[in-house]
Amino acid sequence: MKRLYIAAITLFLVPIFAMGFISLVDQDATVSATENRNLKEKPSLTFQTLFDGSFAKDFEEYYSDTFPFRDAFMNVNQGVRSLFTWKGEDDVTIVDPGQIDHIGAGEHLQDGDLPDSSSSESSSSSPSSSSAPSSSANASSESASSQEEASSPVEVPDDTEVDNHGGVIIVKDRAMELFSLNEKKLTSYTDTLNKMKTQLPSSTRVFNLLAPTSVEFYSPSKYHSLTQSQKDAFDLAYSQLQDVIPVDAYSAIAPHTDEYLYFRTDHHWTARGAYYAYTAFAKQAGFTPVDINDFETGQIDDFVGSLYRATQAQVLKDNPDYVEYFLPNVENEGKYFKSQDMTDGITIHAVATKVNSSNKYLCFISGDTLLSRFTTGVKNGKSILVIKESYGNAFVPWLLNHYENVYVCDPRQGTINIPSFVRDNNVDDVLAINYAFSACSGFNKYIDKCLD
């Protein structure tokens, strides 16, 4: 019996020590081919990172990204997951990707993700007027045309009740998160915005823009029983606002669903989708939006996004998105900061036309940072503070055409004191922009930390 115990203990301990030894001597991977993303780099140990807790957090993320045979284990996991995938009619698949964090931690460009030659005026595909598409865009017509086809509205069959087997629905080559309304959390969100309004100067206008996602426009009607109406959720939220101006992005987006408004492999909207939301904001803010055909444009190819990472669906990997961008019409200079005193800023671009990272969506304002400032050639003395998660990233560049100073805060990255920041910087407008899922998932707790 003793020998049996020894054998059992040995069989248990040997793989653990072997994995530990391999993790010490093997070379860390930098890219995951399975997930199509860059992996976390080993964090630097300093007194500050040790005592503020960030080193432990960053090291945990680094190790979870680089443990031995990670991709092999993930492939096995995906094989098990596929057993719980439900195949429907009409090239529809419903996937349970596990627990999705709809708020997320955010992501920003790292050193090396932005080529030295990249700027808001250089292009990987020779930007041209959007009314006259660039030759490189035409050269990639096969992939672009298939993607534009996929962005057309899905034919709507008769409604049929089906069981909810997962959190993501894949229609042909388009993945969409299934939306569920949490009224309690949505009310907490609007309560926080109302509270913020009371803490700001009476002259400061506060706006709220809730962004719909692709499932509202592209899911076949027979599967609508799996998801709840975002339009109803927005109407509920806007009815609870007090002295906060609602922005109806939904109605501005809906007539244009035959355009490339949402990525198929990622949960975000495109810059074009954000444009129509910007026109709704312009209406409420009292200025005229710039015509989309007046911008220089280009595209960054081969983007496979967050919903591929969540589902590992081969059809998404085989049909990558592209990122369409529009360069601001005004001169601008951007910096991001690690505190609200805005010292020691690091240069960023409102729109980067080359991105080495697999997450091409980071081309917009370099992703998610605590605080950034864009100073523009619009000499009107007006300033706006945008409070957002990543859905705001593609939206912010449109604002540069109307404000002298555009401040952007992602409260997931830390805290600033919003009331004092607004007063100290003479901010005229504050815009809280969030997508449907984060508004119903507790994003307000991050804003709450930034209030008095």
Secondary structure, 3 states (H helix, E strand, C coil): CHHHHHHHHHHHHHHHHHHHHHHHHCCCCCEECCCCEECCCCCCCCHHHHHCCHHHHHHHHHHHHHCCCHHHHHHHHHHHHHCCCEECCCCEEEECCCCCCCCCCCCECCCCCCCCCCCCCCCCCCCEECCCCCHHHHHCHHHHHHHHHHCCCCCCCCCCCCCCCCCEEEECCEEEECCCCCHHHHHHHHHHHHHHHHCCCCCCEEEEEEECCCHHHHCCHHHHHHCCCHHHHHHHHHHCCCCCEEECHHHHHHHHCCCCCECCCCCCECHHHHHHHHHHHHHHHCCCCCCHHHCEEEEEEEECCHHHHHHCCHHHHCCCEEEEEEECCCCEEEEEECCCCCCCCEEECCECCCCCCCCHHHHECCECCCEEEEEECCCCCCEEEEEECHHHCCCHHHHCCCCCEEEEECHHHCCCCHHHHHHHCCCCEEEEEEEHHHHCCCCHHHHHCCCC
